[in-house]
Amino acid sequence: MIKNLLEEIGSPSTIGIAGHIRPDGDCVGAVFGLYSYLSNVYKDADIRIFMEEPAEMFSFLKGYDRIDTSFAYPGQLDVFIALDCGDVDRLEGAKKLFLGAKRSICIDHHVSNQGYGDVFHVAPDASSTCEILTYMFEDKYMDEDVAKALYTGIAHDTGVFRYSCSGPDTFTALSRLVKYGFDGSKITDETFYRKTYVQNQILGRSLLESILFMDGRCIASSIDRRAMEFYGVDSRDLEGIVNQLQVTKGVEVAIFMYETGTLEYKVSMRSNGRVDVAKVASYFGGGGHVRAAGCNMNGTFYDVLNNLSEHIEKQLEDQE
């Protein structure tokens, strides 16, 4: 575990920062929050962000215009920090740079993270990676840009402070951030709740075509590539669909998947408490949290659903 982040980083001339593929709000907030923080600490260092370009709604955060999507760097970085990434393979394009750095650091909160890098800090009880960073950062290097990014990440991974992962430490962290005076309501409205007309259309279609099964304890829906092309959307436009499925009355587990290739799906799962979806996802090579997890799977929609159902049903039966 990391006791002093800046001591672990040392005095580098070059720093790389990356998050997981298909970055969500916590990943984005952590990456941009750390970028802003380290920019205040190491004013002469070359700090690079290596990540897929996140949704435009995050463009208000400092560092958005500094993303390197080529994952190319001429040489060896002094330090590389991976954030909110449960497995080194999920760094994808940044993996080579992380492994090749003189010093590699991993900071994460996924329960499935077994630890990787020269130094790692994994706190599965934390609501988010941004919550972890809030406690790691020193006041003298904090500012509004850092605070806004961390607040954004915490808001997203807690479902705007509704999920059970929101504990006393979460709200203590938030109290430290909101004193910088930014408009938190505006951030949650514009990055969590607000959707484009097309995003609402694809959400509506997903809800309309969803199916209840396992005596109404599970709900599932999917979007294939043809539909994504028809609506002109990509994976970033599908954020939040699984959360909407999750609030269906009587449902224990919600499953949403979208097609990434021929007979290939990206699967997201949400649990209302009785099922550990991280355990299910881990069996299929994925990971996440007890109530929110995901994985990649092959087969038809029904093949994937049948394979997931077997593990979900077993957990439900074990509790009866």
C-alpha positions in Angstrom: 0.0 0.0 0.0 1.1 3.5 -0.7 1.7 5.7 2.4 3.0 8.8 0.6 2.3 9.1 -3.2 4.9 11.8 -3.9 7.6 9.8 -2.2 6.8 6.8 -4.3 6.8 8.9 -7.5 10.2 10.6 -6.6 11.6 13.3 -8.8 10.9 12.3 -12.4 11.4 14.2 -15.5 8.8 12.3 -17.4 5.5 10.8 -16.1 2.8 8.8 -17.9 -0.8 8.4 -16.7 -3.4 5.9 -18.0 -6.7 4.4 -17.2 -8.6 1.4 -18.4 -10.0 0.9 -21.9 -13.4 2.5 -22.6 -12.9 4.9 -19.7 -15.9 5.7 -17.4 -16.4 8.6 -15.1 -14.2 7.4 -12.3 -11.4 6.5 -14.7 -11.6 9.9 -16.4 -11.8 11.8 -13.1 -8.9 9.9 -11.7 -6.7 10.4 -14.7 -7.4 14.2 -15.1 -7.4 14.7 -11.3 -3.9 13.2 -11.1 -2.7 15.1 -14.1 -3.8 18.4 -12.6 -2.3 17.5 -9.2 1.1 16.4 -10.6 1.2 19.5 -12.8 1.1 21.5 -9.6 3.8 19.5 -8.0 6.2 18.8 -10.9 6.0 22.1 -12.8 9.0 21.2 -15.1 8.1 17.6 -15.7 6.8 16.3 -19.0 3.4 14.7 -18.0 1.6 12.6 -20.6 -1.9 11.1 -20.6 -2.3 7.9 -22.6 -6.0 7.0 -23.0 -8.9 6.5 -25.4 -10.6 9.8 -25.9 -13.5 9.9 -23.4 -16.9 11.4 -24.0 -17.0 15.1 -24.9 -19.1 15.8 -21.8 -15.8 15.5 -19.8 -14.1 18.2 -21.9 -14.4 20.8 -19.2 -11.8 18.9 -17.1 -8.2 20.1 -17.3 -6.1 17.7 -19.3 -8.8 16.7 -21.8 -6.9 18.4 -24.6 -3.6 16.6 -23.6 -4.7 13.0 -24.3 -2.4 11.0 -26.5 -4.5 8.4 -28.2 -1.6 7.1 -30.2 0.0 5.4 -27.1 3.4 6.3 -28.6 6.4 7.6 -26.7 10.0 7.8 -28.0 11.9 6.2 -25.1 11.4 5.1 -21.5 9.2 7.1 -19.1 10.6 7.6 -15.6 7.3 6.9 -13.9 4.0 5.4 -15.2 0.8 5.4 -13.1 -2.2 3.2 -13.9 -5.5 4.3 -12.5 -8.8 2.5 -12.0 -7.6 -0.5 -14.0 -8.2 -3.9 -12.4 -5.8 -5.8 -14.7 -2.7 -4.6 -16.6 -4.1 -6.0 -19.8 -7.0 -3.5 -19.6 -4.5 -0.7 -20.2 -4.3 -2.1 -23.8 -2.3 0.5 -25.8 -0.7 1.9 -22.6 0.4 -1.5 -21.3 3.7 -1.5 -23.1 4.6 1.9 -21.8 3.6 0.9 -18.2 5.7 -2.2 -18.2 8.6 -0.4 -19.8 8.7 2.5 -17.4 11.6 2.8 -14.9 8.9 2.8 -12.1 5.3 1.6 -12.4 2.5 2.4 -9.9 -1.0 1.1 -9.8 -3.9 2.7 -7.9 -7.3 1.1 -8.0 -10.4 0.0 -6.0 -11.5 -3.0 -8.0 -11.9 -6.1 -5.8 -10.7 -8.3 -8.7 -7.3 -6.4 -8.8 -4.6 -8.8 -7.6 -1.9 -6.0 -7.7 0.6 -5.2 -10.5 3.5 -2.8 -11.1 6.4 -2.0 -8.9 4.1 -0.5 -6.3 0.3 -0.9 -6.1 -2.4 0.4 -3.9 -5.7 -1.4 -4.1 -8.6 -0.4 -1.8 -11.7 -2.4 -2.7 -13.7 -0.8 0.2 -13.3 2.6 -1.4 -16.2 3.9 -3.5 -13.9 4.9 -6.4 -10.4 5.5 -7.4 -11.1 9.2 -7.1 -11.9 8.7 -3.5 -8.6 7.0 -2.9 -6.7 9.9 -4.6 -8.6 12.5 -2.6 -7.0 11.1 0.6 -3.6 10.7 -1.1 -3.3 14.3 -2.3 -1.7 17.0 -0.2 -3.7 20.2 0.4 -0.9 22.5 -0.8 -1.1 21.0 -4.3 -4.8 20.9 -4.6 -6.9 23.4 -6.6 -10.3 23.7 -8.3 -9.2 21.7 -11.3 -8.1 18.8 -9.2 -11.2 18.9 -7.0 -13.6 19.0 -10.0 -12.1 16.0 -11.6 -12.1 13.9 -8.4 -15.7 15.0 -7.6 -16.7 13.9 -11.1 -15.2 10.5 -10.6 -16.8 9.9 -7.2 -20.2 11.1 -8.4 -20.1 8.6 -11.3 -18.9 5.5 -9.5 -21.5 6.1 -6.7 -24.4 6.7 -9.0 -24.4 10.3 -7.7 -24.0 9.1 -4.1 -26.9 6.6 -4.3 -25.0 3.2 -4.4 -24.1 1.2 -1.3 -20.4 1.8 -2.0 -21.0 5.4 -0.7 -19.8 5.3 2.9 -18.6 7.8 5.6 -15.1 8.0 3.9 -16.8 8.9 0.6 -18.7 11.9 2.1 -15.6 13.0 4.1 -13.7 13.0 0.8 -16.5 15.0 -0.8 -16.4 17.6 2.0 -12.8 18.2 1.2 -13.5 18.7 -2.5 -16.6 20.9 -2.5 -14.8 23.6 -0.5 -13.1 24.7 -3.7 -16.4 26.2 -4.8 -17.2 24.6 -8.1 -20.8 23.8 -9.1 -21.2 20.1 -8.3 -24.9 20.0 -9.4 -23.9 21.2 -12.8 -21.2 18.5 -13.1 -23.7 15.7 -12.2 -26.4 17.1 -14.4 -24.2 17.5 -17.5 -22.1 14.3 -17.1 -24.4 11.8 -15.4 -28.0 12.7 -16.2 -28.0 14.7 -19.4 -28.3 12.7 -22.6 -28.5 13.6 -26.3 -31.7 12.8 -28.2 -30.0 9.8 -29.9 -28.8 8.5 -26.5 -32.3 8.6 -25.3 -33.5 6.8 -28.4 -31.0 3.9 -27.9 -31.9 3.8 -24.2 -35.6 3.6 -25.1 -34.9 0.8 -27.5 -32.8 -1.1 -25.0 -35.6 -0.9 -22.4 -38.3 -1.8 -24.9 -36.4 -4.9 -26.1 -35.3 -6.0 -22.6 -36.3 -9.4 -21.3 -37.2 -10.5 -17.7 -36.1 -14.1 -16.8 -35.4 -16.2 -13.8 -38.8 -15.5 -12.3 -38.3 -11.8 -12.8 -35.1 -11.7 -10.7 -32.9 -10.8 -13.8 -33.3 -8.4 -16.7 -31.2 -8.3 -19.8 -30.9 -6.3 -23.0 -28.4 -5.9 -25.8 -27.6 -3.7 -28.8 -25.9 -5.1 -31.9 -23.5 -3.3 -34.2 -26.2 -2.8 -36.8 -28.4 -0.9 -34.4 -25.3 1.2 -33.2 -24.6 2.0 -36.8 -28.2 2.9 -37.5 -28.3 5.4 -34.6 -24.8 6.6 -35.1 -23.6 5.8 -31.6 -20.5 4.2 -30.0 -19.9 2.6 -26.7 -19.7 6.0 -24.9 -23.4 6.6 -25.8 -24.4 3.4 -24.0 -23.3 4.5 -20.5 -26.1 4.3 -18.0 -28.4 1.8 -19.8 -27.5 -1.0 -17.4 -28.2 1.3 -14.4 -31.7 2.1 -15.8 -32.3 -1.7 -16.2 -31.2 -2.2 -12.6 -34.0 -0.1 -11.0 -36.7 -2.4 -12.4 -38.9 -3.6 -9.5 -38.1 -7.1 -8.3 -34.8 -7.4 -10.2 -31.7 -8.7 -8.5 -29.3 -8.5 -11.5 -29.3 -6.4 -14.6 -27.3 -7.3 -17.7 -26.6 -5.1 -20.6 -24.3 -6.1 -23.5 -23.4 -4.6 -26.8 -21.7 -6.3 -29.8 -18.1 -5.5 -30.4 -17.4 -8.0 -33.1 -18.9 -11.1 -34.7 -20.3 -13.1 -31.9 -18.4 -10.9 -29.4 -20.0 -8.9 -26.6 -19.0 -6.4 -24.0 -21.1 -7.2 -20.9 -22.0 -5.0 -18.0 -23.8 -6.3 -14.9 -25.3 -4.5 -11.9 -26.5 -6.2 -8.7 -29.0 -5.0 -6.1 -27.1 -6.9 -3.4 -27.8 -10.6 -3.4 -25.4 -11.5 -6.2 -21.7 -10.8 -6.4 -21.4 -9.9 -10.0 -17.6 -9.4 -9.7 -17.4 -13.1 -9.0 -19.4 -13.9 -12.1 -17.4 -11.5 -14.3 -14.1 -12.9 -12.9 -15.1 -16.4 -14.0 -15.3 -15.1 -17.6 -12.0 -13.1 -17.4 -13.5 -9.8 -16.3 -13.8 -8.1 -13.0 -15.2 -5.2 -11.1 -17.1 -4.7 -7.8 -19.6 -6.8 -5.9 -22.5 -4.7 -7.4 -21.0 -3.5 -10.6 -18.8 -5.6 -12.9 -18.2 -6.5 -16.5 -16.4 -8.8 -19.0 -16.1 -9.7 -22.6 -17.8 -12.8 -23.9 -18.2 -14.8 -27.1 -21.3 -16.4 -28.6 -24.8 -15.3 -29.5 -26.8 -13.1 -27.1 -28.6 -16.1 -25.7 -25.3 -18.1 -25.4 -23.8 -15.3 -23.3 -27.0 -15.0 -21.3 -27.2 -18.7 -20.6 -23.6 -18.8 -19.4 -24.1 -15.9 -17.1 -27.4 -17.2 -15.8 -25.9 -20.4 -14.6 -23.5 -18.5 -12.2 -26.1 -16.0 -11.1 -28.7 -18.6 -10.4 -26.2 -20.7 -8.4 -25.6 -17.7 -6.1 -29.3 -17.0 -5.6 -29.9 -20.7 -4.8 -27.1 -20.8 -2.3 -28.9 -18.0 -0.4 -32.3 -19.8 -0.3 
